[in-house]
């Protein structure tokens, strides 16, 4: 027996097993459900994404259900356009509102997801709008120079010019906010925590292009063009740190296509446009029913925009702020794989 009172070596080794202060369940580690649902920083990203998307779908369904009292089953004329805008509002709310709940769960400000409120409609938004309108203008004048586009004549007159200009600006603002926040807001932020920014950007840009295939008149080339534009928007997010440049660009590009120059926008041709433009010639050059995004010249334009933006904005400003999810439980602390 030791005079110091220290137990024999064998008893020392067995001491933790008989320690009455640590339950056996903690020493065995977390169960399968905890491993599946929790990560060192909290809920795993894949489950957060699924929860966000599921809640977003439920939100859209609820808002559209409420809208049934405002719009009958079949509408036409101006009412059909307002119904379209209401649908875009429902989609935007489905993308934005669940993010507020996710921000509470993750204990971080909603601004972390790419649309900081103090930058709303500020300098970067208007710079993006200038780039977007300039980009679609350069593309369409290139198509005109290639003799595959004719601008026609004025299709609107008097006050209708300003009414439709304002309507399509509001409409495409909702489109831009919805698509940018859904594809490059919360989703990109969360997926980047798993695979990194650029792999996540590439994956979501491909998905962005594939979604456009659901548009009437869209084609494979047009979907690829949309994917390239989406990837360019990822670059603008990476370099500016916000989505406001992309929102302004997206709004101005769509407004220029649909209203100002009156050409198909990803296969969709809308009424209430300023000109009576027509596309002719081979679809690979003119874009055909897809519109300018289906033209080979669109890909050349996106390369030029990428190079110009890369040279002007060289520093990456997009950051994935550390998770503020509550610390893991004692179970996770004691368990080691």
C-alpha positions, 0 to 999 in steps of 0.5 A: 500500500502506498503511503501517499494514498494514491490508488494502484495503477489498475484502479486508476485506469478504471476510475473514470468508468466508475465515476458517479458524476458522469452518466454512462450515456454521455461517455457513449457519445450522441445517438444517431439522431443527434449525429444526423441533426447536429454539427459542432456549430449546431444544426447541420447545413443540409437540414437548415437548407431543407427547412428553409426551402420547405418553409419557403414553399409553405409561405408561397402556397399560403400567400397564393391561397390568400390571393385567390380572393383577389383574383378569379380563376381566369383573368385577362388584360391588365388583371392578368399582369397584376396577377403575375406581379402578385405571384412574384410577390408571393415568391419573394416572400417565400424566399425572404420571410423564412430567412428571418426565422433562420437568422433567429435560429442561427443567432445572426443578423439577416444582413449576413445573407447578402442583402444588408438593409443599410445598403438597400437601393444605395450606390451598388444597386444603382451601379448594378442597374447602369451595368445591366442596362448598358449590358443588354443595350450593347448586346441588342445593338450587336444583334442589330449590327448582325442584321438579326434584330429590328427595333420596329416602331413605338408600340406605346403612346402618351401616358401608357409609356410611363405607366408600363415603364413603372409597372415593369420596373416594379415587377422586375424588382420583385423578380430580381429580389426573389431570384437573387436572394433564393439562389445567391442569398441564404442558399449560397451562404449556407451551402458555402459553409459546406463546400466552399464559395465557388463550388456552391456558386457553380452548383447553384448557377447550373440550377439557376439555368436549369430552372429557366427551362420551365419557361415557355420558349426557353431552350438549352442554349438559353438556359446555359446563358442564364447559368453564365449570367448567374455565375457572373452575379456570384462574382459581383457578390464575392467582390462587393460583399452584397447582392445589391449590385446583382439585384440592380443589374438583374432588374435593369437587364430584364426591364431592358429586354421586356419593356424597353427593347421588347424582345423575349426574356428567357423565352417569355414575351410580355405585353406592354412594351415600348417598341415592336422589335422582331428577331430574325435569322439563325437562332444561334445568332439571334436567340430565336424564341429564347431571346438575346440570352440564347444568342452566342453573342450573349456568352461573349458579352458575359466574358467581357463583363466578367473581365471588366468587373474583375479588373474594377473590383479586385478585392473579395469582400464576401465573408461567411461570418462565424455561426452564432448557433448555441454551443453544442451540449455536454454530450457533444463535448465529451464524445470524440470519434 
